[in-house]
Amino acid sequence: MSTASFTTLIANVGRIDPTKTFGDDRQLATLSVAVSRKFKARGETVEETDWYTVKTNLPHLINMIENHIKKGDQIIISGAQSHKTFERQNGEKGMAIEIFAHAIQFNISKKADAKDGANEAGQQHNQDLDDEIPF
């Protein structure tokens, strides 16, 4: 019986590689994403970043990556997770974490916050509409 480890990440896009096309017209899109966290250690703020490689062969996700996602976007990725060990050129061992994505979406709350006041204008518009409701 086979098992799998699934994960969901909220991450920032770092690098988008060109989509690979194989002889039988299958395609594979690959991008790297970063998950950062801040915490206090001995009174100082520390920031750590983990990098993940995200791959997909699903046509609708490949289209999304090629045409809509850009470096710096914050996205939500869900998929199967795998860990691979490797040896660096200097002889040190490293570990790579890959996510084989089955779903990718934009983090809408992050995009709304980044619109320099557009969110405030939308809230004002909604308040105006609420004033017109007779009940």
C-alpha positions as CSV (number, residue, x, y, z in Angstrom):
1,M,0.0,0.0,0.0
2,S,1.4,3.4,-0.9
3,T,1.1,6.5,1.2
4,A,1.8,10.2,0.6
5,S,2.5,13.4,2.6
6,F,0.4,16.4,1.6
7,T,1.1,20.0,2.5
8,T,-0.2,23.5,2.0
9,L,2.1,26.5,1.8
10,I,1.6,30.2,1.7
11,A,4.7,31.3,0.0
12,N,6.4,34.0,-2.1
13,V,7.5,33.1,-5.7
14,G,11.2,33.3,-6.1
15,R,12.1,31.8,-9.5
16,I,10.0,30.5,-12.4
17,D,11.8,28.1,-14.7
18,P,10.9,27.7,-18.3
19,T,8.3,24.9,-18.8
20,K,9.8,21.7,-20.1
21,T,8.0,19.9,-22.9
22,F,8.7,16.2,-23.5
23,G,8.5,14.1,-26.7
24,D,5.0,12.9,-26.0
25,D,3.8,16.5,-25.4
26,R,3.7,16.2,-21.7
27,Q,4.8,19.3,-19.9
28,L,6.3,20.1,-16.5
29,A,6.4,23.5,-14.9
30,T,8.8,24.3,-12.0
31,L,9.1,27.3,-9.7
32,S,10.8,28.0,-6.4
33,V,9.0,29.5,-3.5
34,A,10.1,30.9,-0.1
35,V,8.4,30.6,3.2
36,S,9.8,33.1,5.8
37,R,9.1,33.5,9.5
38,K,10.3,35.9,12.1
39,F,10.8,35.2,15.8
40,K,12.6,36.6,18.8
41,A,15.8,34.8,20.0
42,R,17.8,36.2,22.9
43,G,16.0,39.5,22.5
44,E,16.8,39.9,18.8
45,T,14.5,39.4,15.8
46,V,15.6,36.5,13.6
47,E,14.2,35.8,10.2
48,E,14.5,32.3,8.6
49,T,13.5,31.3,5.1
50,D,12.9,27.8,3.8
51,W,12.9,27.3,0.0
52,Y,10.7,24.7,-1.8
53,T,10.7,23.5,-5.4
54,V,7.2,23.3,-6.8
55,K,6.4,21.2,-9.8
56,T,3.2,20.4,-11.7
57,N,2.2,18.7,-14.9
58,L,-1.5,19.8,-14.7
59,P,-2.3,21.9,-17.8
60,H,-4.4,24.5,-16.0
61,L,-1.7,25.1,-13.4
62,I,1.0,25.3,-16.1
63,N,-1.1,27.9,-17.9
64,M,-1.5,29.8,-14.6
65,I,2.3,29.7,-13.9
66,E,3.2,30.8,-17.5
67,N,0.7,33.6,-17.9
68,H,-0.3,34.9,-14.4
69,I,2.2,34.2,-11.7
70,K,5.3,36.4,-11.4
71,K,8.3,36.7,-9.1
72,G,7.3,38.1,-5.7
73,D,3.6,37.0,-5.9
74,Q,2.3,35.4,-2.8
75,I,0.5,32.2,-3.6
76,I,-1.1,29.2,-1.8
77,I,0.2,25.8,-3.0
78,S,-1.3,22.4,-2.1
79,G,0.3,19.2,-3.1
80,A,2.3,16.0,-2.4
81,Q,5.6,16.6,-0.5
82,S,8.8,14.8,-1.0
83,H,12.3,15.2,0.5
84,K,15.5,14.6,-1.3
85,T,19.1,14.6,0.0
86,F,22.0,15.7,-2.1
87,E,25.7,16.6,-1.8
88,R,26.8,20.1,-2.5
89,Q,30.0,20.9,-4.5
90,N,31.8,21.6,-1.2
91,G,31.0,18.1,0.1
92,E,28.3,19.2,2.6
93,K,25.0,17.4,2.6
94,G,21.8,19.3,1.8
95,M,18.1,18.6,1.6
96,A,15.6,19.7,-1.0
97,I,11.9,19.7,-0.4
98,E,9.7,19.3,-3.5
99,I,5.9,19.9,-3.7
100,F,4.1,18.3,-6.6
101,A,1.2,20.8,-6.8
102,H,-2.4,19.8,-7.4
103,A,-3.7,23.3,-6.6
104,I,-2.3,26.8,-6.8
105,Q,-4.1,30.0,-6.0
106,F,-3.3,33.6,-5.3
107,N,-3.3,34.8,-1.7
108,I,-6.1,37.3,-2.3
109,S,-5.8,39.0,1.2
110,K,-2.1,39.7,0.4
111,K,-2.9,41.2,-3.0
112,A,-5.7,43.4,-1.5
113,D,-3.3,44.7,1.1
114,A,-0.8,45.7,-1.5
115,K,-3.1,47.9,-3.6
116,D,-2.1,51.2,-1.8
117,G,-5.4,52.3,-0.5
118,A,-7.6,50.5,-2.9
119,N,-8.9,48.3,-0.1
120,E,-9.8,51.4,2.0
121,A,-11.8,52.8,-1.0
122,G,-13.6,49.5,-1.3
123,Q,-14.5,49.5,2.4
124,Q,-15.8,53.1,2.1
125,H,-18.0,52.0,-0.9
126,N,-19.4,49.1,1.0
127,Q,-20.3,51.4,3.9
128,D,-22.1,53.7,1.6
129,L,-24.1,50.7,0.2
130,D,-25.0,49.6,3.8
131,D,-26.5,53.0,4.5
132,E,-28.9,52.6,1.6
133,I,-30.4,49.3,2.8
134,P,-33.9,50.1,4.3
135,F,-33.7,47.4,7.0
